[in-house]
Amino acid sequence: MNDFTKKRFDSRIFSREDNGSAFERFVDEFLRLESPEKTLVRGLARGADGSIDIADASQKLEQIVECKFIGADTKSTATERWNEVKGHLTNNLLPLAQGEEKRRNKYRPWLRSEGNLQTYTFVTSAICASTDERNQLRKSIKSFFTEQSKLHNELRHLDQVVVDLRYWDDLVGKSASFAPLFYRWFGGFPKGYGEITLSFGSEGSFKQFLASKHLPIFQWLHSVRSSARALTLD
């Protein structure tokens, strides 16, 4: 099996869109595999999104996911990207809570009356430099929500939000468990990949073939080996 821990998101072979959009799609697929009981929806519209890239499909959102691509050759940090998000939330949440709706309606799910936010997931493709960096960033995000919760009744629930912080380390660390996902995005498929693709007709159906919790791609490989062994014996 390939050692995906040596790869960065930049080195993906599956590339049909810009880095930011591709990373959102990868995170969406990753989270669906990690928590199949949840129904997540990824926003496809470009532009202002209320600082919400992915969210659960409940009428009142319980989980908001923000994805930030940071390339291996850039100097930007996860903390700097969080500060950008923090600025957007600071400029919009309190004014919206106070009734200023103009150009702020996409932030409505953050309000207590409009949503039921319980988990905030911040995902970055950056490598975490140290445990201290991770702890400090998580603390910064949590402190921000606590501060916001004191500003208005519509924001008071933010103090109870669980901060779920993910670096690239956390994602690639599960590559063994989610092998089909990583093979599709980073290459290294076993021989027969082309035949599987043709057999299933389309990328969509092939994606389902790879993503099933029963891992049918490996069942298929096992059946091929069994058939070959049977022919040899005959």
C-alpha positions in Angstrom: 0.0 0.0 0.0 1.2 3.5 -0.8 2.5 5.6 2.1 0.1 8.6 1.7 1.6 10.3 4.8 4.4 11.5 2.6 2.0 13.4 0.3 0.5 16.8 0.5 -2.8 17.8 -1.0 -0.9 19.7 -3.7 0.4 16.4 -5.1 -3.1 15.0 -5.9 -3.6 13.5 -9.4 -7.4 14.1 -9.3 -7.6 17.8 -10.4 -10.5 19.4 -12.3 -10.9 22.6 -10.3 -8.9 25.2 -8.3 -7.1 24.1 -5.1 -9.7 25.6 -2.8 -12.7 24.0 -4.4 -10.8 20.6 -4.7 -9.9 20.7 -1.1 -13.5 21.3 -0.1 -14.6 18.4 -2.2 -11.9 16.1 -0.6 -13.0 17.1 2.9 -16.6 16.6 2.0 -15.9 13.0 0.9 -13.6 12.4 3.9 -16.2 13.5 6.4 -18.9 11.4 4.7 -16.8 8.3 5.1 -15.8 9.2 8.6 -19.4 9.8 9.8 -21.8 8.0 7.4 -24.7 8.5 9.7 -24.6 12.3 9.0 -25.9 13.9 5.8 -23.6 16.6 4.8 -24.1 19.2 2.1 -21.3 21.1 0.3 -22.0 24.5 -1.0 -21.3 24.7 -4.7 -22.1 28.4 -5.3 -18.9 30.6 -5.5 -18.5 33.8 -3.6 -19.8 34.8 -0.2 -21.0 31.8 1.7 -21.5 32.9 5.2 -18.2 31.2 6.3 -19.9 27.9 5.6 -18.3 25.5 3.2 -20.0 22.3 4.3 -22.9 21.7 6.7 -25.3 19.0 7.8 -28.6 18.8 6.0 -30.8 19.3 9.1 -33.3 22.2 9.0 -31.4 23.9 11.7 -27.7 23.3 11.1 -25.8 21.4 13.8 -22.4 21.3 12.2 -20.6 23.9 10.1 -17.4 23.1 8.3 -14.9 25.6 7.0 -12.1 24.4 4.7 -8.9 26.3 4.0 -6.4 25.1 1.4 -2.8 26.1 2.2 -0.2 25.1 -0.4 3.1 23.5 0.5 4.9 26.4 -1.2 3.1 29.2 0.6 3.9 30.9 3.8 0.3 31.3 4.9 -0.5 29.5 8.2 -3.6 27.9 9.6 -3.8 30.7 12.2 -3.7 33.4 9.6 -6.5 31.7 7.6 -8.6 31.3 10.8 -8.1 35.1 11.4 -9.6 35.8 8.0 -12.7 33.8 8.9 -12.8 35.4 12.3 -12.8 38.8 10.6 -15.8 37.9 8.5 -17.7 36.5 11.5 -16.9 39.6 13.6 -18.2 41.9 10.8 -21.4 40.0 10.3 -22.7 38.0 13.3 -23.4 40.8 15.8 -24.9 43.2 13.2 -27.1 40.4 11.9 -28.2 39.5 15.4 -29.1 43.1 16.0 -31.3 43.1 12.9 -29.0 44.4 10.2 -29.9 41.9 7.5 -28.5 43.6 4.4 -25.9 41.4 2.7 -25.7 39.3 5.8 -28.5 36.7 5.2 -26.0 33.9 4.4 -24.8 34.1 8.0 -28.3 33.3 9.4 -27.5 29.7 10.3 -25.1 31.0 12.9 -28.0 32.6 14.9 -29.6 30.7 17.8 -33.1 31.3 16.3 -32.1 30.1 12.9 -29.7 27.2 13.6 -28.7 24.7 16.2 -24.9 24.8 15.9 -23.2 22.3 18.0 -19.9 21.5 16.2 -17.6 23.9 14.3 -15.1 22.0 12.1 -12.1 24.0 10.8 -10.0 22.0 8.3 -6.8 23.1 6.7 -4.4 21.4 4.3 -1.4 22.7 6.3 0.9 20.5 8.3 0.7 21.2 12.0 4.1 22.4 13.2 3.7 21.3 16.8 1.2 20.3 19.5 1.4 23.8 20.9 0.3 25.3 17.6 -2.7 23.0 17.5 -3.7 23.8 21.1 -3.3 27.5 20.6 -5.4 27.6 17.5 -8.1 25.5 19.0 -8.1 27.8 22.1 -8.2 30.9 19.8 -11.3 29.6 18.0 -13.0 28.6 21.2 -12.3 31.9 22.8 -13.7 33.8 19.9 -17.0 31.9 20.1 -17.1 32.5 23.9 -16.6 36.2 23.3 -19.3 36.4 20.7 -21.8 34.5 22.9 -21.7 37.4 25.4 -22.6 40.0 22.8 -26.2 39.1 22.1 -28.9 36.6 23.0 -28.9 35.3 19.4 -25.3 34.3 19.9 -25.3 32.9 23.4 -25.3 29.3 22.2 -21.8 29.7 20.6 -20.2 29.3 24.0 -21.3 25.6 23.9 -20.0 24.9 20.4 -17.4 22.1 20.2 -14.4 23.1 18.1 -13.2 20.3 15.8 -9.8 21.3 14.4 -8.3 19.3 11.6 -4.9 19.7 10.0 -3.7 17.7 7.0 -1.9 15.4 9.5 -5.3 14.4 10.9 -6.8 13.6 7.4 -3.8 11.7 6.0 -3.5 9.8 9.3 -6.6 7.9 8.3 -5.4 7.0 4.8 -5.2 3.3 5.8 -8.8 3.3 6.9 -10.0 5.3 3.9 -7.6 3.8 1.3 -10.0 3.9 -1.7 -10.5 7.7 -1.2 -6.7 8.3 -1.1 -5.9 6.0 -4.0 -8.5 7.9 -6.2 -7.1 11.3 -5.3 -3.4 10.5 -5.1 -2.9 7.5 -7.4 -1.2 4.2 -6.8 -4.2 2.0 -7.8 -3.6 -1.7 -8.2 -3.6 -3.0 -11.8 -7.1 -3.3 -13.2 -8.1 0.3 -12.4 -9.0 1.1 -16.0 -11.1 -2.1 -16.2 -13.0 -1.2 -13.1 -13.7 2.3 -14.3 -15.1 1.0 -17.6 -17.1 -1.7 -15.9 -18.9 0.9 -13.8 -19.5 3.3 -16.6 -18.9 6.7 -14.9 -17.0 8.6 -12.3 -20.1 8.9 -10.2 -20.8 5.2 -10.1 -17.1 4.4 -9.7 -17.0 6.8 -6.8 -19.8 4.9 -5.1 -17.9 1.7 -5.8 -14.8 3.0 -4.0 -16.6 4.7 -1.2 -18.8 1.9 0.1 -18.2 0.9 3.7 -17.8 -2.6 2.4 -14.8 -1.6 0.2 -16.0 -3.5 -3.0 -12.9 -2.5 -4.9 -10.9 -4.9 -2.7 -13.6 -7.6 -2.9 -13.4 -7.3 -6.7 -9.6 -7.7 -6.6 -10.1 -10.8 -4.4 -12.5 -12.3 -6.9 -10.1 -11.7 -9.8 -7.3 -13.5 -7.9 -9.7 -16.3 -7.0 -10.8 -16.7 -10.6 -7.2 -16.7 -11.9 -6.2 -19.3 -9.3 -9.2 -21.5 -10.3 -8.1 -21.3 -14.0 -4.6 -22.3 -13.1 -5.8 -25.3 -11.2 -8.0 -26.4 -14.1 
